[in-house]
Amino acid sequence: MTTSAEVGTLIIRVPVQFKRRGGRKLIITPEDAPEAVAAAAPAALDDTLVRTLVKAHRWRRRIETGKAKSITDLAEQEKVTIAYVSRLLPLTCLAPDIVVAILDGRQPRGLSVNRMLQDIPESWDEQRRLWEFPERR
């Protein structure tokens, strides 16, 4: 009796990790994987990052339309701290291509809300460099 391995079966092993992010399972390719493998990985929508961007833009719109008279008023309405509102509002000044990439799930691996909130550069080019987004041409 012959086994399938004896008749030319090819076995391929791919080292991957499965992680939960934002309630979804992600397939994480190894850091040393060839670019073609990493590029072929499906987009991974980060629900937490998307929800935070949406919240920041909603809050900004409420201030701009007068529904909240100030950051302090907004914080009181939302039952959060002034510091939290102040940390999130700068997310409304991200480069448009960064926002689109995040909404499409194409953000660089390892980018998180916490990492972004540590330092939000004013320059869009600096944002791309700091968070490892492709440079615009």
DSSP file (Angstrom, degrees, kcal/mol; ACC not computed):
  #  RESIDUE AA STRUCTURE BP1 BP2  ACC     N-H-->O    O-->H-N    N-H-->O    O-->H-N    TCO  KAPPA ALPHA  PHI   PSI    X-CA   Y-CA   Z-CA
    1    1 A M              0   0    0      0, 0.0     2,-0.3     0, 0.0     0, 0.0   0.000 360.0 360.0 360.0 135.1    0.0    0.0    0.0
    2    2 A T        -     0   0    0      2,-0.0     2,-0.2     5,-0.0     5,-0.0  -0.805 360.0-135.4-105.3 147.5    1.3    3.4   -0.9
    3    3 A T    >>  -     0   0    0     -2,-0.3     3,-1.0     1,-0.1     4,-0.7  -0.566  27.8-109.2 -93.8 164.0    0.7    6.6    1.1
    4    4 A S  G >4>S+     0   0    0      1,-0.3     5,-1.4     2,-0.2     3,-0.6   0.804 118.7  61.0 -63.1 -28.1   -0.2    9.9   -0.5
    5    5 A A  G >45S+     0   0    0      1,-0.2     3,-0.8     3,-0.2    -1,-0.3   0.811 100.8  54.9 -67.8 -28.2    3.2   11.3    0.4
    6    6 A E  G <45S+     0   0    0     -3,-1.0    -1,-0.2     1,-0.2    -2,-0.2   0.695 103.2  55.6 -78.6 -18.4    4.8    8.5   -1.7
    7    7 A V  G <<5S-     0   0    0     -4,-0.7    -1,-0.2    -3,-0.6    -2,-0.2   0.153 130.7 -79.6-103.5  19.6    2.8    9.5   -4.8
    8    8 A G  T < 5 +     0   0    0     -3,-0.8     2,-0.3     1,-0.2    -3,-0.2   0.716  67.0 163.9  99.9  22.6    3.9   13.2   -4.9
    9    9 A T      < -     0   0    0     -5,-1.4     2,-0.5     1,-0.0    -1,-0.2  -0.568  28.3-143.7 -72.6 134.3    1.8   15.0   -2.4
   10   10 A L        -     0   0    0     -2,-0.3     2,-0.5     2,-0.0    -1,-0.0  -0.877  10.2-160.1-101.8 126.3    3.4   18.4   -1.5
   11   11 A I        -     0   0    0     -2,-0.5     2,-0.5    -6,-0.1    -2,-0.0  -0.924   6.8-170.3-109.1 126.5    3.1   19.6    2.0
   12   12 A I        -     0   0    0     -2,-0.5     2,-0.5     2,-0.0    -2,-0.0  -0.961   4.8-161.4-117.7 130.4    3.5   23.3    2.7
   13   13 A R        -     0   0    0     -2,-0.5    -2,-0.0     2,-0.0     0, 0.0  -0.948   5.4-172.4-112.5 128.0    3.8   24.7    6.2
   14   14 A V        -     0   0    0     -2,-0.5     2,-0.7     2,-0.0    -2,-0.0  -0.968  19.7-138.2-121.1 116.8    3.2   28.4    6.8
   15   15 A P        +     0   0    0      0, 0.0     2,-0.3     0, 0.0    -2,-0.0  -0.635  40.6 154.2 -77.2 115.2    4.0   29.8   10.2
   16   16 A V        -     0   0    0     -2,-0.7     2,-0.4    13,-0.2    13,-0.2  -0.911  33.1-141.1-134.3 162.6    1.1   32.1   11.2
   17   17 A Q  E     -A   28   0A   0     11,-2.0    11,-3.3    -2,-0.3     2,-0.5  -0.948  10.1-143.4-121.7 147.2   -0.4   33.4   14.3
   18   18 A F  E     +A   27   0A   0     -2,-0.4     2,-0.3     9,-0.2     9,-0.2  -0.953  26.4 174.5-109.3 127.5   -4.1   34.0   15.0
   19   19 A K  E     -A   26   0A   0      7,-2.1     7,-3.6    -2,-0.5     2,-0.5  -0.948  28.4-126.8-131.3 152.6   -4.9   37.1   17.1
   20   20 A R  E     +A   25   0A   0     -2,-0.3     2,-0.4     5,-0.2     5,-0.2  -0.847  31.1 169.3 -97.4 133.0   -8.1   38.8   18.1
   21   21 A R  E >  S-A   24   0A   0      3,-2.8     3,-1.5    -2,-0.5    26,-0.3  -0.944  71.2 -10.8-144.8 121.0   -8.3   42.5   17.5
   22   22 A G  T 3  S-     0   0    0     -2,-0.4     3,-0.1     1,-0.3    25,-0.1   0.835 129.1 -54.8  61.7  32.1  -11.5   44.4   17.8
   23   23 A G  T 3  S+     0   0    0      1,-0.3     2,-0.3    24,-0.0    -1,-0.3   0.484 118.6 105.5  81.1   2.4  -13.5   41.2   18.2
   24   24 A R  E <  S-A   21   0A   0     -3,-1.5    -3,-2.8    21,-0.1     2,-0.5  -0.829  71.3-119.4-114.4 154.2  -12.2   39.8   14.9
   25   25 A K  E     -A   20   0A   0     -2,-0.3     2,-0.4    -5,-0.2    -5,-0.2  -0.786  30.1-164.7 -90.7 132.8   -9.6   37.1   14.2
   26   26 A L  E     -A   19   0A   0     -7,-3.6    -7,-2.1    -2,-0.5     2,-0.6  -0.895  17.4-136.5-115.2 146.7   -6.5   38.2   12.3
   27   27 A I  E     -A   18   0A   0     -2,-0.4     2,-0.6    -9,-0.2    -9,-0.2  -0.923  22.7-159.4-100.3 119.0   -3.9   36.1   10.6
   28   28 A I  E     -A   17   0A   0    -11,-3.3   -11,-2.0    -2,-0.6     3,-0.1  -0.878   4.3-148.7-103.6 120.3   -0.5   37.5   11.4
   29   29 A T        -     0   0    0     -2,-0.6   -13,-0.2   -13,-0.2     4,-0.0  -0.543  34.3 -89.8 -82.9 154.2    2.3   36.6    9.1
   30   30 A P    >   -     0   0    0      0, 0.0     3,-1.7     0, 0.0    -1,-0.1  -0.248  31.6-118.6 -62.1 151.7    5.8   36.3   10.5
   31   31 A E  T 3  S+     0   0    0      1,-0.3    -2,-0.1    -3,-0.1     7,-0.1   0.831 114.5  50.5 -59.1 -33.9    8.0   39.4   10.5
   32   32 A D  T 3  S+     0   0    0      2,-0.0    -1,-0.3     3,-0.0     3,-0.1   0.237  81.7 128.1 -93.1  15.2   10.5   37.8    8.2
   33   33 A A  S <  S-     0   0    0     -3,-1.7     5,-0.1     1,-0.1    -4,-0.0  -0.402  71.8 -94.4 -68.4 146.6    8.0   36.6    5.6
   34   34 A P    >>  -     0   0    0      0, 0.0     4,-2.1     0, 0.0     3,-0.7  -0.245  34.8-113.0 -57.8 151.2    8.7   37.6    2.0
   35   35 A E  H 3> S+     0   0    0      1,-0.3     4,-3.1     2,-0.2     5,-0.2   0.854 115.9  59.0 -56.2 -37.6    7.0   40.8    0.9
   36   36 A A  H 3> S+     0   0    0      2,-0.2     4,-1.3     1,-0.2    -1,-0.3   0.878 108.0  45.7 -62.0 -37.7    4.8   38.9   -1.5
   37   37 A V  H <> S+     0   0    0     -3,-0.7     4,-0.6     2,-0.2    -2,-0.2   0.937 115.3  45.7 -70.0 -46.8    3.3   36.9    1.3
   38   38 A A  H >< S+     0   0    0     -4,-2.1     3,-0.9     1,-0.2    -2,-0.2   0.886 112.7  51.1 -64.1 -38.9    2.8   39.9    3.6
   39   39 A A  H 3< S+     0   0    0     -4,-3.1    -1,-0.2     1,-0.2    -2,-0.2   0.802 105.8  56.2 -68.6 -28.8    1.3   41.9    0.8
   40   40 A A  H 3< S+     0   0    0     -4,-1.3    -1,-0.2    -5,-0.2    -2,-0.2   0.606  80.8 112.6 -79.8 -10.8   -1.1   39.1    0.0
   41   41 A A  S << S-     0   0    0     -3,-0.9     3,-0.1    -4,-0.6   -13,-0.0  -0.375  77.3-107.5 -62.8 138.4   -2.5   39.1    3.5
   42   42 A P        -     0   0    0      0, 0.0   -15,-0.1     0, 0.0    -1,-0.1  -0.236  41.6 -87.3 -66.4 156.7   -6.1   40.3    3.6
   43   43 A A        -     0   0    0     -3,-0.1     2,-0.6     1,-0.1    63,-0.2  -0.323  37.5-147.0 -61.6 145.2   -6.9   43.7    5.0
   44   44 A A        -     0   0    0     61,-2.0     2,-0.3    63,-0.2    63,-0.2  -0.866   6.8-150.3-122.2  96.9   -7.4   43.7    8.7
   45   45 A L        -     0   0    0     -2,-0.6     2,-1.0    59,-0.1     3,-0.1  -0.501   7.0-147.7 -68.1 124.8  -10.0   46.3    9.8
   46   46 A D     >  -     0   0    0     56,-0.4     4,-2.6    -2,-0.3     5,-0.2  -0.818  10.0-167.7 -96.7  99.1   -9.2   47.5   13.3
   47   47 A D  H  > S+     0   0    0     -2,-1.0     4,-3.0   -26,-0.3     5,-0.2   0.861  85.1  53.3 -56.9 -39.4  -12.6   48.2   14.8
   48   48 A T  H  > S+     0   0    0      2,-0.2     4,-2.1     1,-0.2    -1,-0.2   0.926 111.1  45.6 -63.5 -44.9  -11.2   50.1   17.8
   49   49 A L  H  > S+     0   0    0      2,-0.2     4,-2.2     1,-0.2    -2,-0.2   0.915 115.0  47.6 -64.5 -43.9   -9.1   52.4   15.6
   50   50 A V  H  X S+     0   0    0     -4,-2.6     4,-2.5     1,-0.2     5,-0.2   0.939 112.0  49.1 -63.9 -47.4  -12.1   53.0   13.2
   51   51 A R  H  X S+     0   0    0     -4,-3.0     4,-2.5     1,-0.2    -1,-0.2   0.881 110.9  50.9 -60.5 -37.9  -14.5   53.7   16.1
   52   52 A T  H  X S+     0   0    0     -4,-2.1     4,-2.4    -5,-0.2    -1,-0.2   0.906 110.1  48.8 -68.0 -41.5  -12.0   56.1   17.7
   53   53 A L  H  X S+     0   0    0     -4,-2.2     4,-2.4     2,-0.2     5,-0.2   0.930 112.6  48.4 -61.3 -45.1  -11.6   58.0   14.4
   54   54 A V  H  X S+     0   0    0     -4,-2.5     4,-2.6     1,-0.2    -2,-0.2   0.923 111.3  50.2 -61.3 -44.6  -15.3   58.2   13.9
   55   55 A K  H  X S+     0   0    0     -4,-2.5     4,-2.7     2,-0.2    -1,-0.2   0.922 109.6  50.5 -60.4 -45.3  -15.8   59.4   17.5
   56   56 A A  H  X S+     0   0    0     -4,-2.4     4,-2.4     1,-0.2    -1,-0.2   0.918 113.0  45.9 -60.6 -44.4  -13.2   62.1   17.1
   57   57 A H  H  X S+     0   0    0     -4,-2.4     4,-2.3     2,-0.2    -1,-0.2   0.883 111.9  51.3 -68.0 -37.2  -14.8   63.4   13.9
   58   58 A R  H  X S+     0   0    0     -4,-2.6     4,-2.0    -5,-0.2    -2,-0.2   0.924 111.3  48.2 -63.1 -43.8  -18.2   63.3   15.5
   59   59 A W  H  X S+     0   0    0     -4,-2.7     4,-1.9     2,-0.2    -2,-0.2   0.914 110.6  50.5 -63.5 -43.3  -17.0   65.3   18.5
   60   60 A R  H  X S+     0   0    0     -4,-2.4     4,-2.8     1,-0.2    -1,-0.2   0.920 109.6  51.2 -60.9 -43.1  -15.3   67.9   16.3
   61   61 A R  H  X S+     0   0    0     -4,-2.3     4,-2.3     1,-0.2     6,-0.3   0.879 107.1  54.0 -62.1 -37.8  -18.5   68.3   14.2
   62   62 A R  H  <>S+     0   0    0     -4,-2.0     6,-1.9     2,-0.2     5,-1.2   0.881 111.6  44.6 -65.4 -37.2  -20.5   68.9   17.5
   63   63 A I  H ><5S+     0   0    0     -4,-1.9     3,-0.9     4,-0.2    -2,-0.2   0.930 113.8  49.7 -70.3 -45.2  -18.1   71.7   18.5
   64   64 A E  H 3<5S+     0   0    0     -4,-2.8    -2,-0.2     1,-0.2    -1,-0.2   0.835 113.0  46.4 -64.4 -33.1  -18.1   73.2   15.0
   65   65 A T  T 3<5S-     0   0    0     -4,-2.3    -1,-0.2    -5,-0.2    -2,-0.2   0.509 115.0-114.1 -88.7  -4.0  -21.9   73.2   14.8
   66   66 A G  T < 5S+     0   0    0     -3,-0.9    -3,-0.2    -4,-0.4    -4,-0.1   0.489  82.9 122.6  87.3   2.4  -22.3   74.6   18.3
   67   67 A K  S   <S+     0   0    0     -5,-1.2     2,-0.4    -6,-0.3    -4,-0.2   0.782  86.3  33.1 -67.5 -24.3  -24.0   71.5   19.7
   68   68 A A  S    S-     0   0    0     -6,-1.9    -2,-0.3    -9,-0.1    -1,-0.2  -1.000  77.5-154.6-126.9 130.1  -21.1   71.6   22.2
   69   69 A K  S    S-     0   0    0     -2,-0.4     2,-0.3     1,-0.1    -1,-0.1   0.707  71.8 -12.3 -79.6 -19.9  -19.8   75.1   23.2
   70   70 A S  S  > S-     0   0    0      1,-0.1     4,-2.6    -4,-0.0     5,-0.2  -0.955  76.6 -88.1-164.2 175.3  -16.3   73.9   24.1
   71   71 A I  H  > S+     0   0    0     -2,-0.3     4,-2.7     2,-0.2     5,-0.2   0.893 127.3  52.6 -62.6 -39.0  -14.2   70.9   24.8
   72   72 A T  H  > S+     0   0    0      2,-0.2     4,-2.1     1,-0.2    -1,-0.2   0.933 110.4  46.5 -62.6 -46.1  -15.3   71.2   28.5
   73   73 A D  H  > S+     0   0    0      2,-0.2     4,-2.5     1,-0.2    -2,-0.2   0.915 112.8  50.3 -62.1 -43.8  -19.0   71.2   27.5
   74   74 A L  H  X S+     0   0    0     -4,-2.6     4,-2.5     1,-0.2    -2,-0.2   0.920 109.0  51.5 -60.9 -44.8  -18.4   68.3   25.1
   75   75 A A  H  X>S+     0   0    0     -4,-2.7     5,-2.1     1,-0.2     4,-0.9   0.898 110.8  48.6 -60.2 -40.7  -16.7   66.3   27.8
   76   76 A E  H  <5S+     0   0    0     -4,-2.1     3,-0.4     2,-0.2    -1,-0.2   0.922 111.9  48.7 -65.2 -43.7  -19.6   66.9   30.2
   77   77 A Q  H  <5S+     0   0    0     -4,-2.5    -2,-0.2     1,-0.2    -1,-0.2   0.885 117.2  41.3 -62.7 -39.0  -22.1   65.9   27.5
   78   78 A E  H  <5S-     0   0    0     -4,-2.5    -1,-0.2    -5,-0.2    -2,-0.2   0.538 106.8-126.4 -87.0  -7.8  -20.2   62.7   26.7
   79   79 A K  T  <5S+     0   0    0     -4,-0.9     2,-0.3    -3,-0.4    -3,-0.2   0.910  70.9 115.8  59.4  44.9  -19.4   61.9   30.4
   80   80 A V  S   <S-     0   0    0     -5,-2.1    -1,-0.2    -6,-0.1     2,-0.1  -0.814  71.3 -85.0-130.3 172.5  -15.7   61.7   29.7
   81   81 A T     >  -     0   0    0     -2,-0.3     4,-1.9     1,-0.1     5,-0.2  -0.436  27.6-123.7 -80.5 156.1  -12.7   63.7   30.9
   82   82 A I  H  > S+     0   0    0      1,-0.2     4,-2.6     2,-0.2     5,-0.2   0.874 114.1  58.0 -61.2 -37.6  -11.5   66.8   29.2
   83   83 A A  H  > S+     0   0    0      1,-0.2     4,-1.8     2,-0.2    -1,-0.2   0.890 104.5  50.5 -61.5 -40.1   -8.1   65.2   28.8
   84   84 A Y  H  > S+     0   0    0      2,-0.2     4,-1.9     1,-0.2    -1,-0.2   0.932 111.6  46.7 -65.5 -45.9   -9.7   62.3   26.9
   85   85 A V  H  X S+     0   0    0     -4,-1.9     4,-2.3     1,-0.2    -2,-0.2   0.925 112.2  51.6 -60.4 -44.1  -11.5   64.6   24.5
   86   86 A S  H  < S+     0   0    0     -4,-2.6    -1,-0.2     1,-0.2    -2,-0.2   0.810 109.3  50.3 -64.6 -31.0   -8.3   66.6   24.0
   87   87 A R  H  < S+     0   0    0     -4,-1.8    -1,-0.2    -5,-0.2    -2,-0.2   0.860 114.8  42.9 -74.2 -35.8   -6.3   63.5   23.2
   88   88 A L  H >< S+     0   0    0     -4,-1.9     3,-2.1     1,-0.2     4,-0.3   0.842  97.2  71.7 -82.2 -34.3   -8.8   62.3   20.6
   89   89 A L  G >< S+     0   0    0     -4,-2.3     3,-2.2     1,-0.3    -1,-0.2   0.830  87.1  64.4 -56.8 -36.3   -9.6   65.5   18.7
   90   90 A P  G >  S+     0   0    0      0, 0.0     3,-2.0     0, 0.0    -1,-0.3   0.728  85.3  76.0 -61.0 -17.4   -6.1   65.7   17.0
   91   91 A L  G X  S+     0   0    0     -3,-2.1     3,-1.0     1,-0.3    -2,-0.2   0.702  82.2  68.7 -63.9 -16.9   -7.1   62.5   15.2
   92   92 A T  G <  S+     0   0    0     -3,-2.2    -1,-0.3    -4,-0.3    -3,-0.1   0.541  92.1  60.7 -77.5  -5.0   -9.3   64.7   13.0
   93   93 A C  G <  S+     0   0    0     -3,-2.0    -1,-0.2    -4,-0.1    -2,-0.1   0.066  76.0 128.8-108.8  23.0   -6.1   66.3   11.5
   94   94 A L  S <  S-     0   0    0     -3,-1.0    30,-0.1     1,-0.1    28,-0.0  -0.413  73.4 -88.3 -75.1 154.6   -4.7   63.1   10.1
   95   95 A A    >>  -     0   0    0     29,-0.1     4,-1.9     1,-0.1     3,-0.8  -0.383  38.0-123.2 -58.3 137.2   -3.6   63.0    6.4
   96   96 A P  H 3> S+     0   0    0      0, 0.0     4,-2.4     0, 0.0     5,-0.2   0.855 111.1  54.2 -55.6 -37.3   -6.6   62.0    4.3
   97   97 A D  H 3> S+     0   0    0      1,-0.2     4,-2.1     2,-0.2     5,-0.1   0.823 106.4  52.6 -68.9 -28.9   -4.7   59.0    2.8
   98   98 A I  H <> S+     0   0    0     -3,-0.8     4,-2.4     2,-0.2    -1,-0.2   0.924 109.5  48.7 -68.5 -44.5   -4.0   57.7    6.3
   99   99 A V  H  X S+     0   0    0     -4,-1.9     4,-2.6     1,-0.2    -2,-0.2   0.931 112.2  48.5 -60.7 -46.0   -7.7   57.9    7.2
  100  100 A V  H  X S+     0   0    0     -4,-2.4     4,-1.8     1,-0.2     6,-0.2   0.918 110.6  51.2 -61.5 -43.7   -8.7   56.1    4.1
  101  101 A A  H  <>S+     0   0    0     -4,-2.1     5,-3.5     1,-0.2     4,-0.5   0.911 111.6  47.5 -60.9 -42.3   -6.1   53.4    4.7
  102  102 A I  H ><5S+     0   0    0     -4,-2.4     3,-1.1     4,-0.2   -56,-0.4   0.924 111.7  49.6 -64.8 -44.3   -7.4   52.9    8.3
  103  103 A L  H 3<5S+     0   0    0     -4,-2.6    -1,-0.2     1,-0.3    -2,-0.2   0.786 113.1  48.0 -66.3 -26.3  -11.0   52.7    7.1
  104  104 A D  T 3<5S-     0   0    0     -4,-1.8    -1,-0.3    -5,-0.2    -2,-0.2   0.488 116.7-114.3 -89.0  -4.7  -10.0   50.2    4.4
  105  105 A G  T < 5S+     0   0    0     -3,-1.1   -61,-2.0    -4,-0.5    -3,-0.2   0.734  82.7 121.5  78.2  22.6   -8.1   48.1    7.0
  106  106 A R      < +     0   0    0     -5,-3.5    -4,-0.2    -6,-0.2    -5,-0.1   0.107  31.6 131.7-105.7  21.2   -4.7   48.8    5.2
  107  107 A Q        -     0   0    0     -6,-0.4   -63,-0.2   -63,-0.2     3,-0.1  -0.361  69.7 -86.2 -69.6 153.9   -3.0   50.4    8.2
  108  108 A P    >   -     0   0    0      0, 0.0     3,-1.9     0, 0.0    -1,-0.1  -0.249  54.4 -90.6 -59.4 148.2    0.6   49.2    9.0
  109  109 A R  T 3  S+     0   0    0      1,-0.3     3,-0.1    -3,-0.1    -3,-0.0  -0.336 112.6  22.8 -58.6 135.9    0.8   46.1   11.2
  110  110 A G  T 3  S+     0   0    0      1,-0.3     2,-0.4    -3,-0.1    -1,-0.3   0.362  83.5 137.3  89.1  -5.9    1.0   47.1   14.9
  111  111 A L    <   +     0   0    0     -3,-1.9    -1,-0.3    20,-0.1     2,-0.3  -0.616  28.2 168.6 -76.1 129.0   -0.6   50.5   14.5
  112  112 A S     >  -     0   0    0     -2,-0.4     4,-2.4    -3,-0.1     5,-0.2  -0.874  50.0-106.4-135.4 166.8   -3.0   51.1   17.3
  113  113 A V  H  > S+     0   0    0     -2,-0.3     4,-2.7     1,-0.2     5,-0.2   0.932 120.3  52.4 -58.5 -46.2   -5.0   53.9   18.9
  114  114 A N  H  > S+     0   0    0      1,-0.2     4,-0.9     2,-0.2    -1,-0.2   0.905 109.6  48.0 -60.0 -41.7   -2.6   54.0   21.8
  115  115 A R  H >> S+     0   0    0      1,-0.2     4,-0.6     2,-0.2     3,-0.6   0.916 113.4  47.8 -64.9 -42.3    0.4   54.3   19.6
  116  116 A M  H >< S+     0   0    0     -4,-2.4     3,-0.8     1,-0.2    -2,-0.2   0.888 108.7  53.9 -66.1 -38.4   -1.2   57.0   17.5
  117  117 A L  H 3< S+     0   0    0     -4,-2.7     3,-0.3     1,-0.2    -1,-0.2   0.657  91.4  74.8 -74.3 -14.1   -2.2   59.0   20.5
  118  118 A Q  H << S-     0   0    0     -4,-0.9     2,-0.3    -3,-0.6    -1,-0.2   0.888 119.7  -4.8 -62.7 -37.4    1.3   59.1   22.0
  119  119 A D    <<  -     0   0    0     -3,-0.8    -1,-0.3    -4,-0.6    -2,-0.0  -0.840  60.5-170.9-161.6 116.6    2.3   61.7   19.4
  120  120 A I        -     0   0    0     -2,-0.3     7,-0.1    -3,-0.3    -3,-0.1  -0.885  21.6-148.2-113.2 100.2    0.3   63.1   16.5
  121  121 A P        -     0   0    0      0, 0.0     6,-0.1     0, 0.0    -2,-0.0  -0.297  11.2-136.6 -64.1 150.6    2.6   65.2   14.3
  122  122 A E  S    S+     0   0    0      4,-0.0     2,-0.3   -28,-0.0     3,-0.0   0.859  84.4  82.6 -73.4 -36.1    1.1   68.2   12.6
  123  123 A S  S  > S-     0   0    0      1,-0.2     4,-2.1     2,-0.0     5,-0.1  -0.532  71.2-148.7 -75.1 129.2    2.9   67.4    9.3
  124  124 A W  H  > S+     0   0    0     -2,-0.3     4,-2.4     1,-0.2     5,-0.2   0.888 100.6  53.5 -63.8 -38.5    1.2   64.8    7.2
  125  125 A D  H  > S+     0   0    0      1,-0.2     4,-2.2     2,-0.2    -1,-0.2   0.900 109.1  48.9 -62.1 -39.7    4.6   63.6    5.9
  126  126 A E  H  > S+     0   0    0      2,-0.2     4,-3.0     1,-0.2     5,-0.2   0.875 108.4  53.8 -68.1 -37.2    5.8   63.2    9.4
  127  127 A Q  H  X S+     0   0    0     -4,-2.1     4,-2.4     2,-0.2     6,-0.2   0.942 109.8  47.9 -59.4 -47.2    2.6   61.2   10.3
  128  128 A R  H  X>S+     0   0    0     -4,-2.4     5,-2.5     1,-0.2     4,-0.5   0.915 115.1  45.1 -60.8 -43.6    3.3   58.8    7.4
  129  129 A R  H ><5S+     0   0    0     -4,-2.2     3,-0.8     3,-0.2    -2,-0.2   0.943 113.9  48.0 -66.3 -48.5    6.9   58.4    8.4
  130  130 A L  H 3<5S+     0   0    0     -4,-3.0    -2,-0.2     1,-0.2    -1,-0.2   0.881 120.3  36.4 -61.5 -41.2    6.2   57.9   12.1
  131  131 A W  H 3<5S-     0   0    0     -4,-2.4    -1,-0.2    -5,-0.2    -2,-0.2   0.313 112.4-114.9-100.6   8.7    3.4   55.3   11.6
  132  132 A E  T <<5 +     0   0    0     -3,-0.8    -3,-0.2    -4,-0.5    -4,-0.1   0.851  58.3 154.1  65.7  40.4    5.1   53.6    8.6
  133  133 A F      < -     0   0    0     -5,-2.5    -1,-0.2    -6,-0.2     3,-0.1  -0.656  55.0 -88.8 -88.6 154.4    2.5   54.5    5.9
  134  134 A P        -     0   0    0      0, 0.0     2,-0.1     0, 0.0    -1,-0.1  -0.344  48.4-106.2 -61.9 145.1    3.8   54.7    2.3
  135  135 A E        -     0   0    0      1,-0.1     2,-0.3    -7,-0.1   -10,-0.0  -0.439  32.2-118.3 -70.7 146.2    5.1   58.1    1.3
  136  136 A R              0   0    0      1,-0.1    -1,-0.1    -2,-0.1    -3,-0.0  -0.617 360.0 360.0 -82.9 145.0    2.9   60.1   -1.1
  137  137 A R              0   0    0     -2,-0.3    -1,-0.1     0, 0.0    -2,-0.0   0.370 360.0 360.0-118.2 360.0    4.2   61.0   -4.5
